């Protein structure tokens, strides 16, 4: 196989995996698992941006999209799970 063929196969694997991660994150019934899949999606997307020779966008996606966004969503999922576990307790703002 030539190098260009291997790169096309690699790009195809990246694309299929990205679409699978997106579908799994959207269709996941558990919020915590969906957030973890979203973080994996963001990191995979950063890898794709790096492959497209856009390192600034890749770093921004990894830091903001996967890192900060994932941490905020994990905190929200934890808070939602805690409030769902004890519905009789007073809700605090």
C-alpha positions in Angstrom: 0.0 0.0 0.0 1.2 3.5 -0.8 1.4 6.2 1.8 -1.5 8.2 0.4 -3.7 5.1 0.5 -2.8 4.6 4.2 -3.6 8.2 5.0 -7.0 7.9 3.3 -7.7 4.8 5.3 -6.6 6.5 8.5 -8.8 9.5 7.8 -11.8 7.2 7.2 -11.2 5.5 10.5 -11.0 8.9 12.2 -14.3 9.9 10.6 -16.2 6.7 11.4 -15.0 6.7 15.0 -16.0 10.4 15.4 -19.5 9.7 14.1 -19.8 6.6 16.4 -18.7 8.7 19.4 -21.2 11.4 18.5 -24.1 8.9 18.1 -23.2 7.2 21.3 -23.0 10.4 23.3 -26.4 11.6 22.0 -28.1 8.2 22.4 -26.7 7.4 25.9 -29.4 7.1 28.5 -27.0 7.8 31.4 -26.0 11.5 31.8 -22.6 10.7 33.2 -21.7 8.2 30.4 -23.0 10.8 27.8 -20.6 13.4 29.3 -17.7 11.0 29.2 -18.5 10.2 25.6 -18.7 13.9 24.8 -15.3 14.4 26.3 -13.9 11.6 24.2 -15.6 13.1 21.2 -14.0 16.5 21.8 -10.5 14.9 22.2 -11.0 12.9 19.0 -12.2 16.1 17.2 -9.0 17.8 18.4 -7.0 15.0 16.8 -8.9 15.5 13.6 -8.2 19.3 13.6 -4.5 18.5 14.2 -4.6 16.1 11.2 -6.1 18.9 9.2 -3.1 21.0 10.1 -5.0 23.5 12.3 -3.2 23.3 15.6 -4.8 26.4 17.0 -8.3 25.0 16.5 -7.1 21.6 17.9 -5.8 23.2 21.1 -8.9 25.3 21.5 -11.1 22.2 21.0 -9.2 20.2 23.5 -9.0 22.9 26.1 -12.4 24.5 25.8 -14.6 21.9 24.2 -13.4 18.7 25.9 -11.7 20.1 29.0 -13.8 23.0 30.3 -17.0 22.0 28.7 -16.7 18.4 29.9 -15.9 19.5 33.5 -18.9 21.8 33.6 -21.2 19.1 32.2 -19.8 16.5 34.7 -20.6 18.9 37.5 -24.1 19.5 36.2 -24.7 15.7 35.7 -23.5 15.1 39.3 -25.8 17.9 40.6 -28.8 16.5 38.6 -28.2 13.0 39.9 -27.9 14.2 43.5 -31.2 16.2 43.2 -32.9 13.2 41.5 -31.8 10.9 44.3 -33.4 13.0 47.0 -36.5 14.7 45.7 -38.0 15.3 49.1 -35.0 17.3 50.2 -35.3 21.1 49.8 -33.6 22.2 46.6 -30.8 24.7 47.1 -30.0 27.3 44.4 
